[in-house]
Amino acid sequence: MEADWIDVKKKLGEIFYEISQNMGEFDADFNPEVRVAEPHFGDFQVNGVLSFAKKNKKNPHELGKKLLTKAQRSKHLATCSLELSGPGFVNIRLTPEFLRQWARYFCGRCDFSRRLEGRTIVVDYSSPNTAKQMHVGHLRSMIIGEAIQRLLRFCGANVIRDNHLGDWGTQFGILIMAIKRAGIDVAAMDPETALDEFERIYKEGVALTKYDEKFLNNARRELVALQGGDPENRAIWEAINGASYRAFEEIYGQMGIAFDCVLGESFYRDQTDRVCDELESLKIAEKNQGALVAFHRDHGRFKDQPFLIRKSDGATNYATTDLATVLYRHETFHADGMIYVTDGRQQDHFQQLFLTVERWFSAKNIPLPELKHVWFGTVLGEDGRAIRTRSGESIKLKQLIGEGVARASAIVAQKNPSLGEVEREKIARVVGIGAIKYADLSQNRTNDYLFSWDKMLSFDGNTAPYLLYAIARIYALFQRLGVTSGGEYLPENMAIFSTAEELSLARKLVHFPSVIGQALEDLRPHYLCTYLFELASEFSSFYNADRMIGVAPDILEKRLLLCRFTLYVLETGLDLLGIETLERM
């Protein structure tokens, strides 16, 4: 078996395309469209004949029959069983001999997906505003962004993780005004309570600006002074941002997240004039009622909706700094792609941003990086609304993580009271944080989802505890058998898989590379979550049906291979999701 068979779905597509090109009935535009099949049809299915026949006014059944006949003669498909079904679908079932060869050859050799080798991709995620604590609304960007960057890195990309902080803007004028009015020494504030204080002071400042226009004018003057480089205001601003990021890093440390660069909006403040000048000189942006805007008149949706780049008073906004950010990433990182992970409310902004960049880069005759907005829905409480505290405030992320670990600790203590305190705390941390991450990632990211402690911490169903337990179960089996988890022993003449459970588990393992490809193509981690849950369920059936103690050596060695491969895929899959694993629970 050749090495390029590791991604079976991809390889089958290549083989069927090559076969089609040696037949007069198909042209170069034919796409075999190999997909994972429903189990009763087989393992994979060639679906492209139907659409090709419809487009070219041919009989799909006859075309499918001819393709099947040709494929049955291919030496590459000798260990596959092929049949025709419906109006031209070719069903492919992997034989036990194919599964034996594939599992033996590829166990422990899963560095299979290097399709992004040589590409530099910036992933922009988390990106909280400074002077505020992170709350549950920041959860999804952090978790989804981390999973996506891990997936891209696994597939060979040079990934640059950028935390684009909201550390510049009108809110700082209000905050600095209120701090000075209260006579607060920001540098002397307690780091543990600083963000609480900033939020309280900011609310007081906002109330003052609404009460008396004098305070609003004062806030504007403080902002102008900050933007002009006033030393006192600059020192206050730096102290606020420093305290903010120290608090953020505590959360990131708990969640196992790190960044390659932290370049907030303030970093680009000296680069926005260039952006505005270029866009105006290239006729991409125009003056409109004193403001600088871009119209995309050839776009049906945005033809009458201006993209505001600079306000009439000369102030910049998100659009200005985002445009400067794209240019910086192109010129400094030489990025081939940029991925922005934010909530769905920002879809219009990013669509207009991307349209503007496309016109801008085209006018400058420079390569356009691939720009993607990975957006997500809302975390809902039990009432079906955005999750909040009983008083109506956003739940602080630090409190949410603490509660998850505490709940997990209680469950672990109940299930295994003999554990020592140190081990129980470690397991509780991994299970609690893993449960929070997995509950989010297992949802289709564009959907809202209901936050439920009971569901996410359950050891039944599609949850992190269920998968973590499956891993611990395999390690316990290896310990009982006195064998290692590594795949260093690969017998030359391993017996074929024969029981229904062996075959079913082997078939599920074959799909891992294609699931990685699907998750990468759509940037939807829930595809991987669904697969891992199904794999763990298949392993449970195998574990319960096919014993490994007291069996013949040839039976033991093939079943151990399945166990080792399952362990590898579960651990690799959870690592791609940013979830730590355990050998004991």
DRENNU-985177 format. One record per residue: x, y, z of N, C-alpha, C, CB in turn. Coordinates in steps of 0.05 Angstrom, whole numbers, plus 5000, padded with zeros to 4 digits. Atoms other than C-alpha are relative to their C-alpha. Glycine has a CB too. Layout:
REM residues N
XYZXYZXYZXYZ/...
***
This chain:
REM residues 585
501749765000500050005000501850255000498150005024/498449765002502850684980499350195022499650144972/500449814979503751245030497850204995502650155005/502149805006498851704994497249895004500350104972/502650124993493251225014499050095027500149704998/500849954972493051505084497450155002502250165014/502649875001487451985067498449864978500250314993/501350185020483051455034498050154983498549785015/502149855015477451935013501450164978498450195018/498549845020482452394977501249824979502250165014/498850185019486051804945498049884981501549785015/502150125018479651494919499050214980497649915017/500849795019477752164888502050024977499750275014/497949995020484452184852499849774981502850025013/500050255017483851464827497650014981499849755018/502450005017476651544801500250234979497550045017/499649795021478552204766501849894978501150265013/498150105020484451864732498649794983502449875014/501550215016479951274711498250144980498449825018/502049865017474751764683501450134976498550215016/498749865022479952124641501149814979502350175011/499250205021481751474605497549884987501649785013/502550095012474451404584499050234982497949925021/501049795018471251784527497550145010499449894973/502549884991464951924566500350245019498449785015/499649794980467952414616502150204989500949895027/498049805007471653074605501550085024498650244986/498249924978476753434648498550145023502150194989/501649874979471253794687498649815019498050194988/501450194983468653154717501249995028500249714988/499250024972468953144793498749755012499250265016/501250244989468052454825498350045025502249805006/501549934976465352774889499949765019497250094993/500050234981467552204935499250105028502849875000/501049934974463852245001499949765018497250144998/500550214981463251845064497249904997500650095030/502650125006457451365053498549935025500349754982/501650124979451751155097500949715004496950024994/498950264995453950505131498849774983499749935028/501250225015448950065094500850014970497050015002/499049995027451850305027502949924997499650284989/497150065001459150205045501550205016501049994971/498349814986464850645067500150274986502849895003/500049755016465151155010498249974976503050074991/501850015023460851344951501050214980497150055009/499449815022462551664884497350114990501549854976/502649875005456852164874500050174974499250165023/499849795021459452594816498749924973502750064995/501250095026456452174759497350134995499849694999/502749905004449452424771500050294991498449985027/499949715008451053174767501350034972501550165021/498749985026455753064708498049924977502549834999/501950105021450452664669497750204996498849735009/502249805002445053194684501050244983499150095027/498849765014449653754659500449944971502650085014/499350075027451553374596497849844986502649844999/502350145012444653064582500649714993499150164975/499350295004447052344590498549835021503049955002/501350184982444151734624501849945024499149744986/498250034977447051724695500549715007498950145024/499750284993445850984706502049864981497349854999/498250115019449450794642502950105004499150064971/497349894995455251264657501249875025499850305004/499050124975455850984728500849714995497850015021/499350285006455850274701502649984986497749874983/497450015014461550424653502350075018499850204976/497949924982465550774707500649775020499250255016/499750234982464350174754501749784986497349905009/498650225015466649674701503050074997498849974972/497249925003473050074689501449995027500250284988/498849994974474350164763500649725011498250155020/499650284991473649414777502549874989497549834993/497650115012479549294732502650145010499950034969/497749844990484049794769501549855022499150275010/498450134980489749484808500050155027502949964991/500049844976489250064857497649945018500050304993/502550054985482249844878499649705005497650114985/500350304998483749094884499049925028502749874995/500950074973482449104959497550155008502250055021/502549874995475949484952497749854986500150304991/502350125012469049204938498250224988498449835020/501549795013465149624887497449904990501750114976/502650075011457849624867498650264991498349845020/501649785010452950074830497350015015499549984970/502749984987446750354865498750264990500350015031/501549775007441250834848500650104971500450235019/499549895027442051294787502950074995498350254996/497249965007449551204779501950045022500150234983/498149984978452651214848501749755001498450045027/498250224997458750774857500749975030502650034983/499550054971459050484928502749855003497749845012/497450124995465850294956500149905029502350214995/499750124973466749815014502949905002497949775004/497350084995473649715043500049725011501550195019/499950284992475248975050501649965026501049824978/498350054976478248675114503050004993499349735012/497249995008484848595076501050294997500449854974/499349715002484849345059500350125028497850154984/499949884972483349525132502549905015497549925015/497650104987488949065156502550144991500249694995/497749865011494049375110500150295009500049984969/500049714993491850085124500650045029497250124993/499649964971491550015200502949945008498149835016/497350074993498249665204502050204990500649724989/498049825012501850135158499950285013499650024970/500249724992499150785185499850045030497750124987/500149974971498750655260502550155009499749735014/497749844991503151195291501350164979502049825013/498849835021504651525224497950194989501049814977/502249835008499152045223500750294995497949995021/499349745008503052655202499250034970503150065004/501050055027498652595140499150264986497749815001/501349775013495753285128501950245000497450075014/498149785003501053775104499150184977502949914996/501049865024496554105052500450305001497049944997/499649714998497954805079503050075003498550115024/497149964998505554725079500850254983501649754990/499049765014508955385060498150245001500549934972/501949774998502855825075500150125028497149904994/500049854975502956365128497250115004502150235000/502849924994496156485161499950135027498149764999/500449854975494557005214497249935010500350314997/502650054988488956795261499650215022499849715012/500749784982485757385297497749915018499350264983/502150104982481957155358500450105028499949705000/500349904972479957315430499550304999502549935017/500349715005481258065422498150145019499250054972/501749854981477958335486500750295001500149875028/499449724995477459065503501450035027497450185000/498649964974482259305557498250175018502750144996/501549854980479659635621497449855008499450284991/502450164993474359085626500949715005497950024977/499550284996474258385652498849834977498849905027/501150185020473257815603497649865012502149804990/502550134991466257525608499349784981497750215002/500850245016462456945578499850074970497449895010/500249925028461557345513502749974986499150284998/497450035012469057275502500849704996502250145017/499350294998468856515510500449884972497949855015/500150155025467256295439502350084981497450054986/497749925017472456715401502649875009500350315000/497650114988477856465448500249704994500150045030/499950295003475955725444500049914971497549885014/500250085028474055685370502650094986497650144986/497649915013480056105349502449825006500750285009/497850174992484855665388499849734985500049955031/500350265014481955025357500850034970497149905003/499449955028482455325287503050034995498550244989/497149965004489655545295501549745003501150225018/498750264996491554855321499649824975498949865025/500650165024488154525261501750094977497050024993/498349895022491754985212502949925004499750304999/497250074994498454855246500449704995500750075029/499850285004497154105245500249934970497649855012/500150055028495954155170502350154985497450094988/497549905012502754485159500350304997500249894974/499949715003501155235160501950125020497350125002/498649834981505755745191498050195012502450154986/502249854988500656045239501150225018498149815016/499449784983501256725271497550075016501150254984/502349964982496556795331500150295010500049805024/500049724994494657525339497650075017499950174974/502149904982490757815397499750304996500749935031/500449725009488058465368498350145021498650014972/501449884977486258825432498550264993501950065023/501349755002481159385436501150195021496949975003/498649844980485859865471500350294992502849895004/499849725010484460535437497250094993501950024975/502649915007478360965428498850195021498249774995/501449804983473261435460499749925029497450074988/500450094972472361005522502250095018499749705001/497749924983479261215546499850295008502649944986/500449724992477461945545498250025025498850164977/501950004978471561805592501449895025497549834993/498750134977475761345636502150185013501249734991/497949824989481661825643498750245014501950094977/501349774988476962405658498949925028497650104983/501250094975473461995713502249945021498249764996/497750074982480161745742501250265012502249844985/498849754990482962455747498150145019500750184976/502049874983476462725777500049875027497349994987/500050144975476762185831502750015014499149714997/497449994988484162305844501249735005499950165025/499050284996485961565835502849974989498049804987/497350075010493161345829499949724988502150015024/500450255015492460805776502449815005499750054970/497750174997499560555785500149855027502650164997/500050124973498260395859497649825005499950225021/502450164997491860005847500749705005498150024976/499750284995491259285872499549844974498249905023/500550155025492258825811497649825000502549854993/502250194998487058345837497250134996500049875028/502649865002481558875837500050224980499250115027/499749775018484059355784497850014979502750004987/502049995021479259145729497250055010500049734985/502649934988473259165775499850305004499749855027/500049724996475259865793499750164974502650085014/500249865026476160085721497249994989502049874979/502850025009469259825704498250185015499049715002/501749834983466160185763500550304993500749955030/499349725006469860835747498950084972503150045001/501049945027467960795673497050045001500649774981/502949964998460560715691499450275012498749775017/500449744988461061325735500650224980501850045025/499349805020464461705679497850034979502649934986/502250005020458961515629497650155011499349724991/502349874987453661735679500450315001499549895028/499449724999457162405687499750144973502950055011/500249885027457562535612497150034991501649834980/502849985007450162405606498650215017498649735004/501249814982448562855666500750284993500949945029/499149735005452663465646501950004976501450125025/498449995024455563635578502950095006498850184979/497349914992461463955614501949765003499950165026/498450244996463963255633500649864973498749815019/499650125027462963015561502350154986497450014984/497849855012467363585536502749955013499350305001/497550064986472463435589501249734990499649985031/499150265010472662705566501250024972497649805000/499049975027473662925494502850135001498150184983/497449874998479463375515502149805010499950245019/498150204990482662805554500849804977498849855024/499450185022482162355492501950134980497349924986/498249855018485262895448502850015011498950284994/497449984987490862975499501449734998499750085029/498850275002492062215499501049954972497949795008/499250045027492162185424502350184991497650044981/497849825006496962775423502549945015499150285007/497650084987501862425468500550125028502350064984/499749884973500562775535501249805019497250115010/498650204983505362445585498249895023502450125012/501750104978500362405643497949814990498750245015/502150185010494762115602501149744988498450154978/498650245011499561645567500749815022502550084985/499250174977501961385635497549865011501450165022/502550134990494761265658499149784981497850225003/500950205021493060915592501749755001500150134972/498250234999499160465597499549835025502950094999/500650144975497560285669497449844997499850195024/502550145004490460105650500449754982497950194986/499550225018492759665592501749785013501250094974/498350204987498159335633498549835020502350145015/501650154980493359145689498049824986498550205018/501950165016488358905637501249744989498850164977/498850235013493158445601501049805021502250084982/499250194979495758145666497649835008501250155025/502450154994488657945682499249814977497650195006/500650175023487657685612501849754999500250154973/498150225001493957265616499449785020502850105004/500850204981491356915678497949824989499050145026/502150165013485256685639501249834978497850194988/498850155022489456485579501749775011501750194983/498450214988494056085624498349775009501550105024/501950224992488155695653498949854976497750125016/501250135024485455565583502049884981498350214985/497950125017492155355554500350154973499449724995/499949845025492255925503502350205002497350154996/497849815002498256345480499950134973502749865005/500049855025499356865426502950064991498450265003/497449935011505157025380500450305000500349894971/499749714998503657765380497350115011500650134972/502349864989498958235417500250294990500049995032/499949745013497958825371497250124999501249984971/502649884998491959235392499550224980499550095028/500749785018488459805356502050235002497250105006/498149784996493360295387502549974983500750025029/497550055016499159975349499850124973500549704998/500449915028496160205283499250304998497949834987/501049725001494360925303501750184983499950115028/498349845017500361205266500149924971502950005011/500050115027498860805203497450064985500549705001/502749965012491661025190500050234979498050075022/499949785020493461675153500849894972502050225008/499150125025497061265100497749864986502349815004/502250155010490960815092497950194987498649845022/502049815010486161405084501050144974499350215021/498949865023490761765035500049824975502850105005/499950185023491661144991497249944989501449745008/502750065009484260974989498750234985498349915024/501149765013482461684971501350054973500250255018/498549955025487861764918499349794978503050015005/500650225019485961094886497050004993500749735012/502949975006478561324883498449775012499650014970/501550214987476460744928498350125022501949785011/501549864980474161214983499550294991501449995027/500749735008470861894976498950155024497949994977/501149834978468762485019497050004997501250294998/503050005000461462465039499250135026498849714997/500949844977458662995086502350035020497649865014/497749964983465663105113501549755009499250155024/498850264993467062365126501349874976497949825013/498950155022471261895085498749725000503249975004/501550255002467261295061500649864974496950055002/499750175024467660725011497249894993502149775004/502550115010461560534969500749764982498350214985/499650235017461259844937497449984983500549745016/502549975015456060034885499349764982500250254983/500650235016456859394845499249765017502549934983/500950214982454958984906497150045007501849995026/502949974996447558854911499250095028498649754994/500849954973447158894986501150275011500949785018/498749774988452059455001500250254982502849935009/499749795020451159904940499250285011498449944976/500849754988447660444982500950035029497050034998/499249994972450960295049503050075001499549725014/497149924999457460685060501649855021500250305004/498250124981463360365094501650245012502049784987/498849764988465560915142502949945008498450095025/497250044995473160965143501250215019501650004974/499149794982474261635177497650195005502450164988/502349844993469062055214500450294991499650005030/499949725010467462775195501750175017497250114999/498349844982471263035256503049914998499149985028/497350095004477562675231500749755016501950215006/499350234983477162105282499849744984498049985024/500050265012478661395261498249815015502949884999/501850194987474560775277501149724994497150034989/499250285005474760015272500949954971497749815008/499450055028474760035196502850104994497950144982/497349885006480960485194502249825010500250275012/497950174988485060055242500049724987499749985030/500050275012482659405210501350004972497149904997/498749985026484859645141503150035004498950254985/497149974995491659855170501149735009500450215022/499150274991492059165203500549814977498049885019/499750175024491058805137502650074985497650024981/497649915015496459225104502649925016500050304996/497650074984501359105162500549704999499550095030/499650295001500258355162501049914972497349855006/499050065027501358345087503050074997498450154978/497349905004507758755089502049895020500050305002/498150104979510758485154500149705002499250125027/500150294997508357765160499949864973497549935016/500350125026507457655085497849785001502749874990/502150194995500957315103498649924974497950115020/501550115023497656865051497050005007500949724993/502850014992491256865092499650135027498949725000/500649884973487857215151497249905007500150314999/502650104990482256915193499250165024500249695006/501049844978478057335239497849845014498950274990/501950164985474156975294498550185019501449775016/501649824984468557415320497149915000500250294990/502950085001461057375334498750094975498650125025/501449965025455957395279499050284995497749824999/501049735003453858115292501950174983499650135027/498149845015460158345256500349914971502749985013/499950115027458657995190500150234979497749824994/500049785020456958645152502650145000497750195007/497449854999463258985177502149854985500850045030/497850155013467858425153499449974970500349735014/500650025028464258345087500950264985497049954994/499249755012465259085072503050055002498550245014/497149984997472359065099501449844978500949895028/498750175021474158495052499650114972498849715002/500549885027470858834992501950244996497150094998/498349775002474859465007502949914995499850175025/497250105003481459085014500449894972500649785021/499750125027480158704949500450224979497449844993/499749785020479259354910502750155005497650205003/497549864993485159684947502449854990500150045030/497650155008490159124935500149964970500049725014/500150035029487759034863501150254987497149944991/499149745012488959774849503050045004498550235014/497149984994495959714880501549784986500549995030/498850225014497159084839501849825018501750104976/498550184981499358674900498249765006500750155026/501650254995497157954917498050045022501849775006/502149984979490657914955500149765018497250024986/500150234982491057475017497249905002501150085028/502750124996485356995030498950095027500249694998/501249894976480857345080497449855007499350314996/502450164991475756945121499050115027500749705002/501349934975470857145175498749755011497950234996/501150234986469556555221498250115022502349805011/501849884980463356785258498549785015498150194986/501350194983459456455313497550135013501949905022/502449914987452856495350500450065030497849784998/500049904973451056665422499849775020497850205005/500350194978451756275487497450085015502550005020/502749944988444656225516499849885028497849904982/500650114973442256135587497549824998499550225020/502350185000436555675608497450144990499649895028/502349865009431556225590500050054970499750275014/499949975028433756205518501150274991497449964988/498849745006436956895521503049995006498750235016/497149994995444257105522500649965030501250274990/499550084973447156805586501050245017501949775002/499249784982447657305644499649915029498450254994/500550054972447657335720497150075006502050165018/502849944992441057395758499550305000499449885027/500349714999442358145764500150124972502250125017/500049905027442858195688502750074989498250234998/497449935009450358285683501349754986501850095023/498550225014455157875639501549845021501950114979/498550174982458157275675503050024994499049704998/497149975003465557385687501249734993501350125025/498850255009469856865652501649865022501850054976/498550114978474256775713498249845019501550225015/501950144983468156585754498949754987497650195007/501150235014465556115700502049775001499450084970/497950215000472155735696500249885028502750114992/499950104973472455685772497749825007500150245019/502350174994465455415776500249734986497350144992/499750255015466854895722501949815014501050064972/498050174986473054635759498849905027502650165005/501250084974469254635826497949784996498750245014/502050215006463454235796501349744992498150104978/498650245009468253745763501349875024502150074979/498750114977471953655829498049845017501250235017/502050144984465553455865499249744987497450185003/500650255015463952945810502249805003499450064971/497750184999470952655811500249885028502650154993/499950104973470852595887497949795005499750235020/502250194997464252225883500649744986497450124990/499550245017466451745828502549845010500350074972/497650144992473351595856501150135026502250024978/499349874974473851795930502849935010498049925021/497350084991480651435938502250184989500549714992/497949835012484351955896501150205021498850164976/498749804983489352405932499150284991503049974999/500949725006488053155934501350114976500550175024/498549885023493453345884498949884974503049945003/501050135025491052835832497150084995500349695002/502849925004483753015844499850284988498449985027/500049725010485253755832500950014971501950175017/499250005028488953595768497849904982502549834997/502150125016483353155742497750204998499049735012/502249815000478153675762500550234981499550115028/499349785018481854225725499849914971502950095006/500250105028482553805661497249954992501749754997/502850065007475353565663498350254999498949805020/501749764999472254235683500550184976500650155025/499449825023475954655631499549864974502950095002/500650155025475554105578497050004994501149725002/502950015004468054065589498950264989498549935026/500849745010467154815578500850034971501250225017/499049985028471354795514498449824981503049944998/501350195018468154175485497150064996500349715011/502849935003461054405499499650214978498850105027/500149795020462455005455500849884973501950235007/498950095026466554655400498249784988502849905004/501650225011461654075393497550114986499249815022/502349885014456354565368500950114973498750235018/499549865025455954815297500450305007497749974979/499349744989459455485309498050224993502750074992/501849795008454255895271497349995014499649994970/502450024985448755655317500350125028499049715002/500049944971446955925386499949735015497550185008/500250254985447655405441499350065029502549844997/500949974972444655295510502249905019497449845004/497950074980449755295567498749845022501450265010/501150174979448254715614502349855014498049804988/497950144985453054485669499549705000500150115028/500750294997449353815677500749854974497149965006/499550135026449953655603503049984994498550144977/497250005009457153865592501849845018501050294999/498450154982459753505654499149715003499950135027/501050274999455952865641502149804988497449984984/498350215011459852215629498649844979501049825022/501550135021454552005579499550204977497349895010/500649835023453552285509502550144989498050215008/497949875014457752745466501250235017498950124973/498949814981461753085522503049945003498649985027/497150044994469053185542500449785020501250265010/499650224981468352735604499849724987498150025023/500350265013465952165560502549924984497550004981/497750055016471852225513502549965018500550234980/497750034981476852315570499949735014500050235021/500250264987474151695603500849784981497149965010/499350215020474951295538503149984998498850084972/497050005001482351495537501149865025501150294997/499150124975483351315610499549705000498750145024/500750295001479950645597502149854984497249974988/498050135016485050475543502649985015500450154973/497650014984490850655588499849795022500650285012/500450204979487950225643500249724989497250045014/499750265013487449645594502949934995498450004974/497250055006494649715573501549935026501350254987/498750064975496749725646499449725009499250215022/500850274992492849095660501449794983496949974997/498750205018496048745599503050025002499150054972/497149974998502949005616501350084974501349755010/498949915026503949335547500150305000498349894977/499849715002505650035525497950114980502850084990/502049875018501250535488501250054972499150265012/498749945026506350625431499549784980502950035004/500450205021505750275364502649904988498450134978/497450085010512950055360500049724990502150045021/500150285009511049325350497849974980499649805025/501950035022507649235283500549744985500050244981/499550275012507248495263499750004970498249805013/500050015029508848345191497549864989502549864990/502350175011503347825182497750015019500949714996/502249974981498048105228497449884988499650305007/502550125009491347745223498150224992498749825023/502049805009485648085188497950045021498749914973/502249944981480048415227497649824991499250305001/502150195008474247915229497450045014501049725005/502549974986469148065283498650264990500450015030/501549765008463648585269501150255013497149965006/499149774985466449035323502850094991500049945030/497449935010473648995298499850154973501749754996/500349875027471449175227498850275003498349824983/501349744997466949735250501950215011497549975018/498149814989472350055292502250074980501349885026/498049955020477549985237499050194979501049744987/501249825020472850315187499850285010497249894992/500249734989471650895234502750145001498749995028/497349894999479150995243500950104972502049795010/499249925027480051035167499050284993498849804980/501249755007475651655165501350245013497150005008/498849784986480052075211501250214982502149905019/498849795017484152415156497950164984501849874980/502049855016477952595115498450195018498149804986/501449824981474652895178501750245004499449855026/498149774997480853325188499750194976502949905003/500349855025480153545115497450165000500149824976/502649875000472753715124500050235020497849805007/499949794979473954105189501750234990501149895026/498349795010479554485155498750164978502649884989/501349865022475554655093497950195009498849794980/502249834990469654945131500750155025497549835004/499249884974473455155194497849975020500750304996/502150074980468154805236501049775017497349934985/498950214983471154425294497949785008501150125025/502050204991464554075309500049744983497250135000/499750255016465853585252501949815014501150074971/498050164986471853335291498849895026502550165006/501350094975467853305356498149774995498550245013/501950215007462352895324501549744994498250084977/498450245008467552415295501249875025502250074980/498750124976471252325362497949865018501450235016/502150134984464752175398499149744987497550195002/500750255014462851655345502249795003499450064970/497750184997469851355349500049885028502650144994/500050104972469451305425497749805004499750235020/502250184997462650975419500649734986497450124987/499250245014465350475368502049845017501250064972/498050144984471150325414498649875024502250205010/501550124977466350205473498749744992497950205010/501350255009462549695432502149784995498550054973/497850195004469049365411501149895027502350134984/498950074974471749365483498249805015500450265017/501950174985465449045510499649734986497350145002/500650255015464848515455502549824996498850074973/497650155008472048305439502150015022501250114973/498250014977476148095499502949984991499449775019/497150015006483748155501501649855020501050294997/498650154980485547765562499449704996499250085029/500450295004486647015551499449924972497949905018/500550065028486247045475502749924987498750234985/497650085015491246765423501650244993499249844975/498349785006497247205408499350164975502949914998/500649865025495147355336497550175003499749804977/502549844995488247595360500750245018497849835014/499349784982491348005416501550224985501849905022/498449795013496248365370498450184981502249874984/501649825017490948605321498150175016498449834980/501749844984486448835376501550225015498549825021/498349794988492149195411500650224980502649885010/499549805021493549545345497650194998500549874973/502449835000486349795343499950185024497549824998/500049844975486950035415502050234998500649825024/497949795002493450405402499250224980502649874992/500849805021490750735339497750175010499249854974/502349844988484250935375501050205020498049815013/498849814981488351235431501350234987502049855018/498649785015492651625382498050204989501749884978/501949825013486651905345498450165021498049844983/501549854980482752095408501850215013499049815022/498249804987488852435440500750224980502549865010/499449805020490752775375497650194994500949874974/502549845005483553005362499550195022497749814996/500549824978482653295431502250215002499949845027/497949795000489453645427499450214979502749874995/500749815021487153965362497750195009499149864974/502249834989481054225401501050165024497749825009/498949854977485654505455499349885026499150284998/500950134975483453995507502149805009497349854995/498050174987488353665554498849735006501250135025/501050274994487752915566501349885025500449814976/499150134975488852445625500549704995498050045023/499650295002491551735633498449865022503049935003/501550124978487451625696497850205009501849925024/502249834990480651885720498849875025497950044978/
***
